[in-house]
Amino acid sequence: MIRLNLFLLALAIVCALSVVTSQHRARKAYGELQKEQEVARQLDVEWGQLQLEESTWAMHSRIESEATQRLGMQMPGATRTQVVGPDGTAVGRIATKADLKE
């Protein structure tokens, strides 16, 4: 009977230690999860900022001003503007601001 009691006591101690170990691992994993969720939130904020920056850089007015100022580009004259169809033939001419003033 003493052997059985000692065996059961040892088994209870092993079970208690395994419970403590598993709880420690669970708490440690939860802490790591919290850190990774914070990193994910920071990355989401950075992604939103990058999308905003990209939309700012891609604005038509900004592209047009950069092309005019930095690259020295100009809008083509009315005689040089044509609409090309899907087969590659000229379909017509686009009305420009100069045409509307005339």
N, C-alpha and C positions, 0 to 999 in steps of 0.2 A: 504494500500500500504506500509506503514511503517513496518507493521508486516512481510509482504512478504520480504522486503528488509533486515530486521533484521534476518529473517530465512535464507535467502540466504547467508548473511554475516557469520552467525554461521556455515552454511554448508560448506562454502569456508574455514573457519578457521579449521574446523574438517578435511577436505580433505587435507589441507596443513600440518597439524600436522601428519596425517597418512602417507603422502608422506615422511616427514622428518624421522619418525619412521622406515618406511620400508627401506629407504636408509641407516640409521644407522645400522639396522640389517644386511643388505646385506654387508656393509663394514666390519662389525664385523665377519660375516661368511667367507668372503674372506680372512681376516687375519688368521683365524683359518685354512682355507684350505691351505694357504701358509705354515703355521707351520707344518701341517701334511704331506705335500708334501716333506718338508725338512727332516722330520723324515723318510719318505719312502726312500728318496735318501740315507740317512745314513744307513738304514737297508740293502739296496741293496749293498752298498759298503762292509758292514760287511759280508753279505752273500757270496760275491765274495771272500773275504779274507778267509772265512771258507772253501769254496770249494777248494781253492788253498792249504790251510793247510791240508785238508783231502787227496788231491791227493799226497801231499808230504809224509804224514805219510803212505800212502798205496803203495808206490813204492816198487817193488819187491826186488830191491837191498837193500833197507833199512830194509825190513822185514827179508831178509836173514841174514844181518849183525847183527840185533838185536837177531835173533834166535841163531846165532852162538856165539856171545859175551855174551849176558845176560843170555840166557837159556842153553847154552852149548850143543845145538843141532848140529847134523852132518848129512851130506847126507848119506843115507844108501848105503851099498856096493852093487856091481853088482849082487851078489848072492841073495840079499834080495829084489830086485826090480822086480816086476811083473806087467803085465797089466792084469786087470780083466775086463771081458766082462760084458754086461748088465745082464746076467743070473747068475753072480757070479763065473763063472769058470775062471781059469787062461788061458789067451790067448797067452801070450808070455812074453818076457823079454825086458825091455827098455835098449837101448844102453846108457852107461854112458861115461863120459869123460875118465875114465880109460880104457874102451873097445876101444875107438878110438885111444888111445896111443899105444895099443898092436899091 
